[in-house]
């Protein structure tokens, strides 16, 4: 089967990396997937973009004007991440005239496709949602429940001054997206949002997780990994990814701070390792020593860091999936996170990590305690078993072979049904 997987980029950002991995998993199981992007960063010959100067100029103008003009019309005190998708892209005519049997859209923001473009694709199509944007207004994550009842004058967000930009984008989706097509959610948490939404409540949706290359993300020697990062061998290493995490309330850093304070009441053998940022000018108060390793763009280095840790903590209170958590599990690293998020699809409670009640810092601390004490005699589960379970869960649920086959079966059913 020949297909097109369309995404803004192949490597620029977490959603792009997830999309590229989906593409790789498809090719792994024999699907002739070609990835089409606006912004290509890899040298992969199976990823295509226009190399013309005209295309690059148009892409730049669409991305710039597509954001700048709407944002002249409103102000948001919460500074929520939004996409407007209102400028036509020119991609749909190329898709419709191609010999591909199916078009698979993933992250189509940054004006990669307009809302109207999506319905203009006449081939059988699928959209994989990496966040809440498709069933919200312009927001990528909703801070209220307007998506459930519909966006109207009576439920306008109090943080918006000016035009209700979210209502405008939502109405465009309602106008153009009247004919249902197949949706894919990357977690049950996200699928539940789709089912409860006013836009998509009657649309077909299936859950397929984002894949991880388990031949790359794998267990390595812990002592050597710690030596590589100059980390102490006599401390329990708690790993946290801070790329946007310390400033974005959705990422839950405030809950981690409280959890660490609670943790310090009972133990002094912990060292916190933060990746995604360099050491700041003003280091936050912490009861434990903090090592900042900066931004790590190389997956091999990230894999090594996961292997140096005892536990990975993701305190996000809104998360569609949690790719860093699935990567950690693939390395055999237990994960502590909040339930009632997409991460709950990754972590099996007290088998591969610990799921705390949502926004409960005390339980988050309890979960870290539980994992760190698994190497002690009389623990609920042996630390080696916990790490082995983590690796096995990643192999069984997130490997290229497993995820690729799920998409391959879905592709076949959508093409057979002839749904566009």
Secondary structure, DSSP 8 states (H G I E B T S, - for coil): -EEEEEEEESSSSHHHHHHHHHHHHHHHTT-EEEEEEEE--S--TTEE----HHHHHHHHHHHHHHHHTGGGSEEETT---B----S--SHHHHHHHSS-SEEEE---TTTTS-HHHHHH--SEEEEEESSSGGGSSSBSS-SSSHHHH---GGG--TTEEES-HHHHHHHHHHHH--S--EEEESSHHHHHHHHHSTTTTTS-EEE------TTTS----HHHHHHHTT--TTSEEEEEE-TTTTT-GGG-HHHHHHHHHHHTTT-S-EEEEEESS---SS----SSEEEEEE----HHHHHHHHHH-SEEEE--SS-S--HHHHHHHHTT--EEEESSSGGGGT--BTTTEEEE-TT-HHHHHHHHHHHHGGGSTT-SS-HHHHHHHHHHHHHHHTSHHHHHHHHHHHHHHHHHHT--
